[in-house]
Amino acid sequence: MGLFIILFTLIGGITLSAQSSINGTFSRKAGTIETTFLTFLTGTMFLSIFMLFFGSGNVLALVEAPKWQLSAAFLGTMYLLLTVMAVPKIGVIATSIAGIAGQLVIGVIIDHFGWFNSLVIEIDIKRAFALLFMIISLYFIYKGNKRSSEETD
């Protein structure tokens, strides 16, 4: 089962990068906020249909949820909006690596302190080196992007 979850997550990452690229290009014509709105509107329509046929939860539980948990919807919207803004400026790979690096940094912090009732996994040297290498990779990818754009100017 774990292998399937990893495979599904890998496919999710592939679709996220493709979506970022398409949204970045589309935002040049439609606008950043408009592109983000279209993405969420379309997602809402598809998820409404999926929820009708495959949903197993309770939509009314949203009303009972602690307000801080509802902030996840805002955070997801901000992530997409910032990604749509970044892709046309720094490219898909730099945007993706920056997003992943940000996720890893905050993920390590959340794990270390056990925030949001998560499993506590302390920061160790391996995790610190992983973060360092991710930031180094972002630096080289971003610098490679700048050099490529300067050569085409």
Summary of the structure (lengths in Angstrom):
residues: 153
radius of gyration: 18.3
end to end distance: 49.3
largest distance: 55.6
contacts: 359
relative contact order: 0.09
helix: 87%
strand: 0%
